Amino acid sequence: MALDPVPSLPPLVVIAHDDPGTADSLRHAVQSATGWQVAMADPSPAGLSAALATGPPVALIGCAALASLPPGCQVPIVAIGDDARPADVRAALAAGARSLLAWPDGAADLPGELTRVALIGQPGAADGHAGLVVATRGVQGGAGTTTVAIHLAASWARWGPTPVLLVDLAGGLAFRLDLGAVPTWSALTPTAGPPFAASDPFDGPASEPVVRVGGSFEVPASGPVMQAGGSFGAVDPFAGPSPEPVVRGVDPVPGSSPGPLVAAPAPARGLSGDQLPVGAATTATADSLGAASLVNLLAEPWAGMSVLPLAGLADGGADPRPEPWVVEHVLEVARTAYRVTVVDLPATDEPSVATALSQADALVVVGRCETAGVRGLQAAIDTWVASGRDPDAAGAVVTGVRPRAPLAPREVRAALGDRLWGLIPTAAAELAAAAEDGTLLLDRHDLSAVQAMVTLANRVVPFAAVTT
């Protein structure tokens, strides 16, 4: 006789809050919205230690009680507080909380947050965050997508997982961060073609070095060496003279596949290849671009964060848009060298943008707090889902939230529902000035825009999810 299957028990949620009324509201919300079991815990150190010793999949703990967590707590925590209060943000970061849920404003987000954080805390789930590619894309101009991308990457570099790579395909990153003479996309020179291809007679003056293909290329004997962890655009004073000529790529033979990527010296900011002096060059073997060569090539303006900008006219000379296969190869290599890669994308449908989106594991779409912005966010996420991607891996971020914005926050929440990942208040003057100076304000928790972006980063990839 077959035995009746034993019904599986619903997950257990530990709730601890210094306000008994809020704790009871959380209990009622969890039970009615998810059907999960609830264990109420005293917010004291002894009470939390006893409740968390059973290893529940997730715990809801008030920010005031986070200081009472036992040392080395491995239970995923959802902090309950006010994301507009600096003290709550600091407490959540210090405790390693996977999320900060505003209560009661975030009551609608509670079921999704419980499920997401519980899945992150499962054994082996932390390893899944290695090699993530997160695409940020604006749906309209002036939405602050680059600012969001910069702070996402910098937050992960600061609190983990590290190392992080910030890739620019929208243009303007080097100018915004005042990076100076750092390697850009033009430093990745594709080589391909027959063994004895001649140089293009229309490709610059005759005094430029001839590019040798079929396994070798011309590189200068000396050039700038980027100082890792230094200031923006810092060049090692012992690295030798200024950059030598930029290597020009040879077009592949029609019908042939692109050749390997090789790292070529980048021109100084504001100079094109034709303006650089011609100097002595040596021949080196052209190896395909690997993880070590990518890390060594790119500048690291902050510890744990490398950058690959796309130079624009504001930088003195514009980089050509990289070919789709170049973007694909770089992102594939970046997965093996960096824990998280953030790609800043424009709101265009160019082939390189489509390639980057196809490589992305998560999508953060950014729009302004207005009707057109919200509709653009909905369309972008619908396109992501229609292409067969995970619906839970795409979220909307609304910027420019202020008291007299075209749309009120409650209207934005009603329109986007659980697709809304973040509301960014109007950036203060300090944030704009910091962007012009090439600095970050991660420690300015009194700035609501900074708090919101740090909270967003912890929601997309929790700081405590990957240990380095």
C-alpha positions as CSV (number, residue, x, y, z in Angstrom):
1,M,0.0,0.0,0.0
2,A,1.4,3.4,-1.0
3,L,2.0,5.8,1.8
4,D,0.5,9.3,1.6
5,P,3.3,11.8,1.0
6,V,4.2,14.0,3.9
7,P,3.3,17.6,3.2
8,S,6.2,19.9,3.2
9,L,6.2,22.5,5.9
10,P,6.2,26.2,4.9
11,P,9.4,28.2,5.5
12,L,10.0,29.7,8.9
13,V,10.5,33.5,9.3
14,V,11.9,35.0,12.4
15,I,10.5,38.5,13.3
16,A,12.1,40.8,15.9
17,H,11.3,44.5,16.3
18,D,11.6,46.9,19.2
19,D,8.0,48.1,18.6
20,P,5.5,45.3,19.5
21,G,2.8,46.9,17.3
22,T,5.1,46.8,14.3
23,A,6.2,43.3,15.1
24,D,2.6,42.1,15.2
25,S,1.9,43.9,11.9
26,L,4.8,42.1,10.3
27,R,3.6,38.8,11.6
28,H,0.1,39.3,10.2
29,A,1.5,40.5,6.8
30,V,3.8,37.5,6.4
31,Q,1.1,35.0,7.4
32,S,-1.6,36.5,5.2
33,A,0.6,37.2,2.1
34,T,2.9,34.2,2.1
35,G,1.5,31.5,4.4
36,W,4.9,31.0,5.9
37,Q,5.5,30.1,9.5
38,V,6.4,32.9,11.9
39,A,8.6,32.8,15.0
40,M,8.5,36.0,17.2
41,A,11.8,36.8,18.9
42,D,12.7,39.1,21.6
43,P,14.9,41.9,20.1
44,S,17.6,41.4,22.9
45,P,20.9,39.7,22.1
46,A,19.8,36.5,24.0
47,G,16.4,36.4,22.3
48,L,17.9,36.8,18.8
49,S,20.6,34.3,19.4
50,A,18.1,31.7,20.5
51,A,15.7,32.4,17.6
52,L,18.4,32.4,14.9
53,A,20.2,29.3,16.2
54,T,17.7,27.1,14.4
55,G,18.9,28.5,11.0
56,P,15.7,30.0,9.5
57,P,15.9,30.9,5.8
58,V,15.2,34.6,6.5
59,A,14.7,37.0,9.4
60,L,12.8,40.3,9.5
61,I,14.6,42.5,12.1
62,G,14.0,46.1,13.0
63,C,17.0,48.4,12.4
64,A,17.1,49.3,16.1
65,A,17.6,45.6,17.0
66,L,20.3,44.9,14.4
67,A,23.0,45.7,16.9
68,S,21.9,42.8,19.0
69,L,22.6,40.2,16.3
70,P,25.0,37.4,17.4
71,P,28.5,37.6,16.0
72,G,29.0,35.7,12.7
73,C,25.2,35.5,12.0
74,Q,24.7,33.6,8.7
75,V,20.9,33.9,8.5
76,P,19.9,36.3,5.7
77,I,18.4,39.4,7.2
78,V,15.8,41.8,5.8
79,A,16.1,45.0,7.8
80,I,12.9,46.8,8.6
81,G,13.2,50.6,8.9
82,D,13.0,53.8,7.0
83,D,15.2,54.0,3.9
84,A,15.2,57.8,4.3
85,R,16.8,57.7,7.7
86,P,20.6,57.7,7.6
87,A,20.8,55.8,10.9
88,D,18.7,52.9,9.5
89,V,20.8,52.8,6.4
90,R,24.0,52.7,8.4
91,A,22.7,50.0,10.7
92,A,21.5,47.8,7.8
93,L,24.9,48.1,6.1
94,A,26.8,47.4,9.3
95,A,24.7,44.3,10.0
96,G,25.2,42.9,6.4
97,A,21.4,42.9,5.8
98,R,20.4,41.7,2.3
99,S,17.7,44.3,2.0
100,L,16.2,47.4,3.7
101,L,12.4,47.3,3.6
102,A,10.5,50.4,4.5
103,W,7.6,49.8,6.7
104,P,4.6,50.1,6.1
105,D,5.3,51.8,2.8
106,G,7.0,48.6,1.5
107,A,4.2,46.2,2.6
108,A,3.5,45.3,-1.0
109,D,7.1,44.3,-1.6
110,L,7.3,42.0,1.5
111,P,6.4,38.7,-0.3
112,G,8.9,39.2,-3.1
113,E,11.6,40.3,-0.7
114,L,11.1,37.2,1.5
115,T,11.3,34.9,-1.4
116,R,14.3,36.6,-3.0
117,V,16.4,36.8,0.2
118,A,15.5,33.2,1.2
119,L,16.7,32.0,-2.2
120,I,20.0,33.9,-1.9
121,G,20.6,32.4,1.5
122,Q,20.4,28.8,0.2
123,P,23.6,26.7,0.3
124,G,25.6,27.3,-2.8
125,A,23.6,30.3,-3.9
126,A,26.4,32.7,-3.0
127,D,28.6,31.2,-5.7
128,G,26.1,32.1,-8.3
129,H,27.0,35.8,-8.0
130,A,30.5,35.3,-9.3
131,G,30.8,36.6,-12.8
132,L,27.5,38.5,-12.9
133,V,26.9,41.1,-15.6
134,V,24.5,43.9,-14.6
135,A,23.3,46.2,-17.4
136,T,22.1,49.7,-16.6
137,R,20.1,51.4,-19.3
138,G,18.3,54.7,-19.5
139,V,15.0,54.9,-21.2
140,Q,15.3,58.7,-21.7
141,G,18.0,61.3,-21.7
142,G,18.9,63.1,-18.5
143,A,17.7,60.3,-16.2
144,G,21.0,59.9,-14.5
145,T,21.8,56.4,-15.7
146,T,25.5,56.9,-15.6
147,T,25.3,58.2,-12.0
148,V,23.4,55.2,-11.0
149,A,25.8,52.8,-12.7
150,I,28.8,54.5,-11.1
151,H,27.4,54.2,-7.6
152,L,26.2,50.6,-8.1
153,A,29.8,49.6,-9.1
154,A,31.4,51.7,-6.4
155,S,29.1,50.3,-3.7
156,W,29.9,46.7,-4.6
157,A,33.6,47.6,-4.8
158,R,33.3,49.1,-1.3
159,W,31.2,46.6,0.5
160,G,31.5,43.5,-1.8
161,P,31.5,41.5,-3.9
162,T,34.9,42.6,-5.4
163,P,36.5,43.1,-7.7
164,V,34.1,45.1,-9.9
165,L,34.4,46.3,-13.5
166,L,32.5,49.4,-14.8
167,V,32.2,49.3,-18.6
168,D,31.0,52.3,-20.5
169,L,29.1,52.0,-23.8
170,A,27.1,55.1,-23.4
171,G,30.0,57.6,-23.5
172,G,30.8,60.3,-21.0
173,L,32.1,58.1,-18.1
174,A,35.7,59.3,-18.4
175,F,34.6,63.0,-18.4
176,R,32.2,62.4,-15.5
177,L,34.8,60.8,-13.4
178,D,37.7,63.0,-14.6
179,L,39.7,59.9,-15.4
180,G,42.3,61.6,-17.5
181,A,44.6,59.4,-19.7
182,V,43.3,56.0,-19.0
183,P,42.9,53.0,-21.4
184,T,39.6,53.1,-23.2
185,W,37.9,50.8,-25.7
186,S,40.3,52.0,-28.4
187,A,43.1,50.3,-26.4
188,L,41.6,46.9,-27.4
189,T,42.8,46.5,-30.9
190,P,41.4,43.6,-33.0
191,T,43.8,42.0,-35.4
192,A,42.9,39.7,-38.2
193,G,43.6,39.1,-41.9
194,P,46.0,37.3,-44.2
195,P,49.6,36.7,-43.1
196,F,51.0,39.6,-45.3
197,A,48.3,42.2,-45.4
198,A,49.3,45.7,-46.5
199,S,48.4,48.7,-44.6
200,D,45.6,50.9,-45.8
201,P,47.1,53.8,-47.8
202,F,44.2,56.0,-46.7
203,D,44.6,55.1,-43.0
204,G,46.7,58.0,-41.9
205,P,50.1,59.5,-42.9
206,A,52.8,57.4,-44.4
207,S,55.0,57.9,-41.4
208,E,52.8,55.7,-39.2
209,P,54.0,52.2,-38.5
210,V,52.7,49.4,-40.6
211,V,50.6,47.0,-38.7
212,R,51.8,43.4,-39.1
213,V,49.2,40.7,-38.9
214,G,49.2,37.0,-38.8
215,G,50.3,36.7,-35.2
216,S,52.2,39.9,-34.5
217,F,51.6,43.6,-34.3
218,E,53.5,46.8,-33.6
219,V,53.7,48.1,-30.1
220,P,55.8,50.9,-28.6
221,A,58.8,50.1,-26.6
222,S,57.5,52.1,-23.7
223,G,54.2,53.7,-22.6
224,P,52.2,54.8,-19.6
225,V,51.6,52.4,-16.8
226,M,48.4,52.9,-14.8
227,Q,48.9,53.0,-11.0
228,A,46.3,50.6,-9.5
229,G,44.4,52.1,-6.6
230,G,45.7,55.6,-7.3
231,S,43.9,58.8,-8.2
232,F,42.0,59.3,-11.4
233,G,44.3,59.2,-14.4
234,A,47.4,58.8,-12.2
235,V,50.4,57.7,-14.3
236,D,53.4,56.0,-12.8
237,P,56.2,58.6,-12.9
238,F,58.7,55.8,-13.4
239,A,57.0,54.2,-16.3
240,G,58.8,56.1,-19.1
241,P,57.8,58.7,-21.7
242,S,54.4,59.6,-23.1
243,P,52.4,57.1,-25.1
244,E,53.8,56.1,-28.5
245,P,51.7,55.7,-31.7
246,V,48.4,53.9,-31.4
247,V,48.2,50.6,-33.2
248,R,45.7,50.6,-36.0
249,G,43.7,47.5,-36.8
250,V,43.5,45.9,-40.2
251,D,40.1,45.0,-41.5
252,P,39.5,41.2,-41.7
253,V,39.2,39.5,-45.0
254,P,35.6,39.4,-46.1
255,G,34.0,36.2,-44.9
256,S,36.6,35.5,-42.3
257,S,36.0,35.5,-38.5
258,P,37.4,38.3,-36.4
259,G,40.8,37.7,-34.9
260,P,41.8,37.7,-31.3
261,L,41.8,40.9,-29.2
262,V,45.1,42.3,-28.2
263,A,45.8,45.1,-25.8
264,A,47.3,48.2,-27.5
265,P,48.5,51.3,-25.7
266,A,45.8,53.9,-25.3
267,P,46.3,57.5,-26.5
268,A,46.5,60.4,-24.1
269,R,43.3,62.1,-23.4
270,G,42.5,64.7,-26.0
271,L,44.9,63.2,-28.7
272,S,44.0,61.1,-31.7
273,G,46.2,58.6,-33.3
274,D,47.2,60.9,-36.1
275,Q,48.4,63.5,-33.6
276,L,50.8,61.3,-31.7
277,P,54.5,61.3,-32.5
278,V,56.0,58.4,-34.3
279,G,58.6,56.6,-32.2
280,A,60.5,53.3,-32.1
281,A,58.4,50.2,-32.0
282,T,59.0,46.6,-31.4
283,T,57.2,43.5,-32.6
284,A,55.4,41.4,-30.0
285,T,53.4,38.1,-30.2
286,A,49.7,38.8,-30.3
287,D,47.9,36.7,-27.7
288,S,44.2,36.6,-27.3
289,L,42.9,38.9,-24.5
290,G,42.6,37.0,-21.3
291,A,41.6,37.8,-17.7
292,A,45.1,38.7,-16.6
293,S,45.8,41.0,-19.5
294,L,42.4,42.7,-19.1
295,V,43.0,43.4,-15.4
296,N,46.5,44.7,-16.1
297,L,45.4,46.9,-18.9
298,L,42.5,48.7,-17.2
299,A,42.8,51.6,-14.8
300,E,41.6,51.1,-11.2
301,P,40.6,54.5,-9.9
302,W,39.2,53.0,-6.7
303,A,40.4,49.9,-4.9
304,G,38.5,47.0,-6.2
305,M,36.9,48.8,-9.1
306,S,38.3,48.9,-12.7
307,V,36.9,51.0,-15.5
308,L,36.7,50.7,-19.3
309,P,35.4,54.0,-20.6
310,L,34.2,55.0,-24.0
311,A,35.9,58.3,-24.7
312,G,33.6,61.1,-26.0
313,L,34.0,64.5,-27.5
314,A,34.2,66.0,-24.0
315,D,37.3,63.9,-23.4
316,G,39.1,65.5,-26.4
317,G,38.5,62.8,-28.9
318,A,35.7,60.2,-29.4
319,D,36.2,56.5,-29.5
320,P,34.5,54.5,-32.2
321,R,31.7,52.3,-31.0
322,P,33.2,48.8,-30.4
323,E,32.1,46.0,-32.7
324,P,29.6,43.6,-31.2
325,W,32.0,40.6,-31.2
326,V,34.5,42.8,-29.3
327,V,31.9,43.6,-26.7
328,E,30.9,39.9,-26.4
329,H,34.6,38.8,-26.0
330,V,35.3,41.5,-23.4
331,L,32.3,40.6,-21.3
332,E,33.1,36.9,-21.5
333,V,36.6,37.6,-20.2
334,A,35.3,39.9,-17.6
335,R,33.2,37.1,-16.1
336,T,36.4,35.2,-15.3
337,A,38.2,38.2,-13.8
338,Y,35.6,40.2,-11.9
339,R,32.8,39.2,-9.6
340,V,30.4,41.8,-11.0
341,T,30.6,43.7,-14.3
342,V,28.4,46.8,-14.6
343,V,27.7,48.0,-18.2
344,D,26.4,51.5,-18.7
345,L,24.2,51.4,-21.9
346,P,22.7,54.2,-24.0
347,A,19.0,54.3,-24.9
348,T,19.7,53.3,-28.5
349,D,19.3,50.0,-30.3
350,E,22.8,49.6,-31.7
351,P,24.3,46.2,-32.4
352,S,26.9,46.6,-29.5
353,V,24.1,47.5,-27.1
354,A,22.0,44.4,-28.2
355,T,25.1,42.2,-27.6
356,A,25.7,43.6,-24.2
357,L,22.1,43.0,-23.2
358,S,22.3,39.4,-24.5
359,Q,25.2,38.9,-22.1
360,A,23.6,40.5,-19.1
361,D,22.3,38.5,-16.1
362,A,20.3,41.4,-14.7
363,L,18.9,44.7,-16.1
364,V,18.4,47.9,-14.3
365,V,16.4,50.4,-16.4
366,V,16.4,54.0,-15.3
367,G,13.8,56.7,-16.1
368,R,12.6,60.0,-14.7
369,C,9.7,60.5,-12.4
370,E,7.1,61.3,-15.1
371,T,4.6,59.5,-17.2
372,A,6.9,59.1,-20.2
373,G,9.6,57.7,-18.0
374,V,7.4,55.2,-16.3
375,R,6.0,54.0,-19.7
376,G,9.5,53.7,-21.0
377,L,10.5,51.6,-18.0
378,Q,7.5,49.3,-18.5
379,A,8.3,48.9,-22.2
380,A,12.0,48.1,-21.5
381,I,11.1,45.4,-19.0
382,D,8.4,44.0,-21.3
383,T,11.0,43.7,-24.1
384,W,13.4,41.9,-21.7
385,V,10.7,39.4,-20.7
386,A,9.5,38.9,-24.3
387,S,13.1,37.9,-25.3
388,G,12.8,35.0,-22.9
389,R,14.8,36.5,-20.0
390,D,14.0,36.0,-16.3
391,P,11.3,38.5,-15.3
392,D,12.7,38.8,-11.8
393,A,16.1,39.8,-13.2
394,A,14.9,43.2,-14.5
395,G,13.9,46.1,-12.4
396,A,13.0,49.8,-12.7
397,V,14.7,52.7,-11.1
398,V,12.9,56.1,-11.0
399,T,15.0,59.2,-10.6
400,G,14.1,62.8,-9.9
401,V,11.6,62.0,-7.1
402,R,10.6,65.2,-5.4
403,P,7.5,66.7,-3.8
404,R,6.4,68.5,-6.9
405,A,7.5,65.9,-9.5
406,P,5.1,65.2,-12.4
407,L,4.2,61.8,-10.7
408,A,3.9,61.2,-7.0
409,P,5.8,58.2,-5.6
410,R,2.5,56.4,-4.8
411,E,1.6,56.7,-8.5
412,V,4.9,55.3,-9.6
413,R,4.6,52.3,-7.2
414,A,1.1,51.6,-8.4
415,A,2.2,51.6,-12.0
416,L,5.3,49.5,-11.7
417,G,4.4,47.3,-8.8
418,D,7.1,44.7,-7.9
419,R,9.1,45.8,-10.9
420,L,10.1,49.0,-9.0
421,W,13.6,48.5,-7.5
422,G,14.4,52.0,-6.4
423,L,13.2,55.6,-6.1
424,I,16.1,58.0,-6.3
425,P,15.3,61.5,-4.9
426,T,16.5,64.6,-6.8
427,A,20.2,64.7,-6.6
428,A,21.5,67.4,-4.2
429,A,24.1,70.0,-5.3
430,E,26.8,68.0,-3.4
431,L,26.2,65.0,-5.6
432,A,26.5,67.0,-8.8
433,A,29.6,68.7,-7.6
434,A,31.1,65.3,-6.7
435,A,30.5,64.0,-10.2
436,E,32.3,66.9,-11.7
437,D,35.2,66.4,-9.4
438,G,35.4,62.7,-10.0
439,T,34.7,61.7,-6.4
440,L,32.1,59.5,-4.7
441,L,29.9,60.3,-1.7
442,L,29.3,56.7,-0.5
443,D,29.8,57.8,3.1
444,R,27.3,60.7,2.9
445,H,24.3,58.9,4.3
446,D,22.7,62.3,5.0
447,L,22.2,62.7,1.2
448,S,19.0,60.8,0.4
449,A,20.0,60.2,-3.2
450,V,23.2,58.4,-2.1
451,Q,21.3,56.4,0.5
452,A,18.8,55.3,-2.2
453,M,21.6,54.2,-4.6
454,V,23.4,52.2,-1.9
455,T,20.2,50.5,-0.9
456,L,19.6,49.7,-4.6
457,A,23.0,48.1,-4.9
458,N,22.4,46.0,-1.9
459,R,19.0,44.9,-3.4
460,V,20.4,43.9,-6.8
461,V,23.5,42.0,-5.5
462,P,23.5,41.9,-1.7
463,F,26.8,43.0,-0.2
464,A,26.9,40.0,2.2
465,A,26.0,37.5,-0.5
466,V,29.6,36.9,-1.6
467,T,32.6,36.7,0.7
468,T,35.9,37.7,-0.7
